[in-house]
Amino acid sequence: METENSTVVTEFILLGLTQSQNIQLLVFVLILIFYLIILPGNFLIILTIRSDPGLTAPLYFFLGNLAFLDASYSFIVAPRMLADFFSEKKVISYKGCITQLFFLHFLGAGEGFLLVVMAFDRYIAICRPLYYSTVMNPRACHVLLLAPWIGGFVHSIIQVALILRLPFCGPNRLDNFLCDVPQVIKLACTDTFVVELIVFNSGLLTLLCFLGLLSSYAVILCHVHGSSSEGKNKAMSTCTTHVIIILLMFGPAIFIYTCPFRALPADKVVSFFHTVIFPLMNPVIYTLRNQEVKASMRRLLSRHVIC
């Protein structure tokens, strides 16, 4: 009798984002541009926040970690995509597929939880300013930062455990450019209805988290709109930027994971922007709207140019 998780398939063939050579070339150039320009920008954000004594507020502490998470997330898929452009046969081993899937969900979920932490930070700073220094002390910030990493790890372990229990004994062609749960479970040699239902529930939790974040920022923006403080414009700008990042992060994730039972032509395009483009853009979008970080970055660059 075969064991429940007996796996005959040792590798998966990735069909890629598209079969068109022209579109592949366009995607290759797009990824390369993002890597050469925006990825160093993310690391510059981290360096700026760590080197400037004036950027020690919890807001910047979490922003630096967001930039680190996004930069790490972009390394999961994009380098392999760049290498695959020069390969006739795009192959990934079974273990490599599971590893990619683990880090995809580990860092992705961690970023989602970090955005929740950042929303909590903004709520205390704007709606309860008198308690801010007490609640968001350095120890509390480090504990809050630990939560996304633990939450991301637990979420990812659950996804990997679901895949490891499935037998793969026949088809091994993944109609995608990466290994992710919705596509991989469709190749299993068993009924995957229960697994798809669990993935669907994860998608619903993502949707609820997204709606909760939007509601919290709606409360914050209403509070800011009704106040007459001199920091009103700055608070509005910060919260608006957070909402943009939330839309970029959660929008594609909801599209991908709330409907694992069906496959749409747009799935691969949404996955591409979700795993490659948006992670590199998030910290940059935030920095372009933050005067303190931009000023500190200019000072850092000018010092190095003079030296």
C-alpha positions, 0 to 999 in steps of 0.5 A: 500500500502506498503511503499518503504522501508518496511522491514520484514526481521529482521535478516540475516544469514551469511553463513561464509567464508567456510563450511569446518571445517578444513579451518575454524580452519585455518582461526580462528588461522590466525586471532587470530595470527594477532590480538595478534601480529600485532594489538598491533604493530599498537598501538605501532606505534601510541604510538611511534609517539605520544611520540617521539618529533623527529617524528613530521613531517607531514609524521609521523602525517599521518602515526599515523592516518593511523595506527589508521584507520587500527586498527579501521577498523579491529574491524568491522569484525574480532571479530565477525568472531572469535565469529561466529566460536563457533556458529552453526548459524551465525546471524546478526540483520538487524540494526547490518548489517546496522551498520557494513556496515556503519563503513565498508565504513566510515573507508574504504573510510576514509583510501582511502582518507587519502592515497590521502592526504599522496600522496600529502604530499610526492609530496610537500616534494619531488617535491616542497621542498622549499614550504613544510614548508609553505604548510604543516604547522600544521593547514593545516595538521589538515584540510587535516586530517579532509577531509578523515573523512568527505569524508568517512562519506559522502560516507558511508551515501550514501551506507547506504541510498541506503540499507535503501530504499530497501525492504527485505521481503523474503530471508535472507541468506547472502553468506558471513561472513560480511554485504556489499552492493554487497551481501545485495542488492541481497536479496532485494524484488525489482529490484536493477539494479539502486542501482547496477549501483550506486555501480558500479559507486563508484567502477569506482571512486575507480579505478580512484582514484587508477590510480591517486595515481599510476600516482602521485607516478610515477611522484614523483619517476621519480623526485627522480630518476632524482635528486642527493640529498642525501635523494634519497634512503630514498625518494625512499623507502618511496614512494615504501612503499606507493605504496605497501599500495595503492595496498593492499588497492585499489586492493581488493576494485576495485575487489569487487565494480567494478563488483557488478552484478556478484558473483565469488568464489574468492569474499569472499577470497578477502573480507577476506584479504581486511577487516581483514588481509591487514588493520593490515599489512599496518602500519606494512609494512610501519614501517618496511621500515622506519628507524626513526620509528624503531629506535624510537620504539626500544628506547621506548621499551628499556625505558619501559624494563629498568623501 
